[in-house]
Amino acid sequence: MDEIDKIRNKIHESEGYKIGTKIDILSISSYVFKRNYTELKDALLTYSLPQVYIKLWDVRKRKNLYKFQKEIIRLFHNFLSSSGSLIEHTRIFVRETYKSTQFGEEYTNKIKKEFDNSLLAHFIKDLRNYILHKGIPLIKFNLPLEQDQAFFLISVYKLQQWDGWTKKSKEYLNSLKYDIKLHEIINEYETKVANFYKWLGKRLNELHEKDFIELKKIQDKYGQLIPKDVLRRIKG
């Protein structure tokens, strides 16, 4: 085994590489959630534009309105599904990597603070189960009047007919005076998720700072041993 192979093996056996690989895999789930949120947010924003909703409400082209409604439902379904996947993948990552550690306890406490105590977080979680066991929730669209904004609504009354809500989700639904504005709940929930993963990324970098520094040193040495023309091809 030559020197390059030895260093390559050393890279793969390093703690920085192992934890970095796990973090990279988790980041894919985070990316999927963010993309689904962005696509849904952009679609809802598009509907709020007068030049768009005026055309959609044209009685001669009503099929376009229903087609757009189905697209919103599809994007919302993806948003809810990816949020559930991200939660589960993060839970598995922390359990397998930090079980019975101080950070594992810190993570659990952070989850309790940010999500277990959030009525909205419980509602979003239960809404995924609603779709699985009950069906797609009724999503309506309003016809703006003068200065009113155009938006999509989820019928609270229809949701309340389901008996599968947990206590905190029922509390959330019962606190609402009007139907749910779709853009408001996805924005609020995404902000909560984004803040949590910003904290998580910061803490992981702090926990593994030495591992990442050591990995960087090995990678730099590896790069010095590879002929420049080979390294150029690897980097594209």
N, C-alpha and C positions, 0 to 999 in steps of 0.2 A: 504493500500500500504506500503510495507516494505521499508527499507532504500535503498536497492539495486535498487528497481524499481524507487524510487525517483531520485536517481543519474543517472540512465539510461535515464530517461525523461529529466533530466537537460542537459545531453550530447546532446540529439537530438534537444533540444530547443536552444542550444548555437549558437552564430553567427559563431564560429569557425567550428562547425560541418556542419552548413548549407552551408557556403561558400566552405568548404573543399569538400563536396559532389558534389557541382557544378563543382569544379575544377577537381575532379576525373573523372566525366562524360566527361568533355572536353578533358581530357588526353587520353581517349580512342580513340577519333578522331585523336589526334596527333599520337598515337601509330599506328593506321591503316595506316596513311600517311607514317610514317617512315618505317614501314614494307614493304609497297608497293614499296617505293623508294629503299630500300635495296635489295629486290628481283630483281628488274629491273636492278639496278647497277651491282649486282653480275652476272646476266645473260649476260649483255653486256661485262663484264670483262672476262667471260668464253669464249665468242666468240673471244676475242682479243688474246687468247692463241694459238700459232702456232699448237700445238698438237691437238687442237679442230677444228680450221677453216680449216686445211688441210684435215681432215677427212670429214667435212661437205661439202667441195667443190669437193669431190670425185664424178665424174660423175656417177659412179655405184650406189651411194647412195644419189642421189640428193633429194629424198623425205625427207631425214633427214634435209637437209638445209631448205626446205620450212616449215617443221614442226617446226623447231627452229624459223623461221621467224614469224610464227603465234603465238608462245609462247611469243616472244618479243612484238608483237602487243597487246596481252592480258595483259601483265604486264604493258605496257605503258598506256593502257586504264584504268587499276586500279589505276595507279599513278595519272593520270589526274582527275579521279572521286573522289578519296580520298582528293586531294588537294582542290577541290571545296567544298566538305563536311566540311573539316576543317575550311575553310574560313567562311562558313555560320554558322557553330556551334559556332565559336568564336564570330561572329557578334551578334548572338542571346544572348549568354552568357553576353557579355558586355552591350548590350542594356537593358536586363532585370535586370541586377545587378547594373549597374553604370550610368543609364540614368540621365542626368542633374547633373552630379557630375563633380568635377575637374578631376578625373581620366578618366571619359568618354571622356572629351575633350582631355586629354593627349593621350589617345588611338587613337582617330581620327587623331590627328596630326602625330602620329607615323605611322599609316597606310598610310597617304598621302605621308610621306617622304620615306618610304621603298617600298611601292607597287604602289601607284598611279603615282609616278614619274618613275617607272621602266617599260621600254618597254618590257622586257622579261616577267614580271608579267602579263602585259596586253595580251601578246601573248599566254601565258599558259592558261589564263582564256578564251580567245576566241577560243583556240584550243579545249577546252571542248565543246563549242557550235558548232564548226566545226564537231566534231564527232557526236553530237546529230542531227544536221540538214543536214549534207552533207555525212558523212560516215567516215570510217577509213582512215587516211592519208596514202599516199604511202610511205612505209618504205622499203628502199633498203639496200642491204649489199654490201660492196666492197670486191673485191678480192685483198688481199695484194700483193704487189710486193716488194720482197727483204725486206728492212727495214721498209716498211710502216706498220702502225698499222691497224688491222682489226676493222671495226666499222660499225654501222648501220646509215643510212642517211634518212632524211625526205626530199622529193622533194619540194624545194621552188617554183618551177614553178607550180606544181600541186596545191599547197596551194594558190598561187596568183590568181588562176582562180575563187576562191570563192568570192562573193561580200558581205559576212557577216562580214568582218574584221572591227574592229573599227579603228579610226584614228591612234592610237599609235601602234596597231598591224601591220597596213600597213607600218608605218614608220620602224618598226623592220624588217619586211620582205624585204622591199626595201633597207635596209642597208646591207643585206647579199650578198656577192659575190659568195658564193658557197652554196651547199645544207647543211642543218643543221645536224651536228653530234649529234646524240641522247644523247650520254653520256655527252656531254658538257652542253647541256641545262638543263638536269635533275640535274646534279651536281651543277650548278650555282643557279638554283631555290631552290633546297633543302637547300643549304647553307644560302640563304636569309631567308627562312622559319625558319630554325633552330635558326638563330640569333635572329629573331623576338620573337620566343617563349621562348628563353632563357631570353630575356628582360622582356617579359610578366610574366614569372614565378617569376623572381626576384621582380618585382613591386608588384605582388599580395602578395608575402610573406612579403614585407615591409608594404603594406597597412593593412594587417590583422595579423601582428605580435602579437599584444596584444590578439586578438581573439584566435589565435592558442596556445598561452601560457596558457590562461585560460582554453581552452579545454583540454590541456595536464594535467593540475592540476586535473580537474574533472575526467578524464580517469584514472589517477593514483590512485585517491581515490576509484574509482569503482573497480580497480584491487585489491586493498587492502581488499575490502569487500568480494570478491569472493573467495571461498575456493580454495586452491592451486590445488587440483586435478581437479576441474571444469575448472579452468583457463588453466590448462595444456591441457585438451581436446579441449578447444576452440582454442588454438593456434596450435593444431595439433601435 
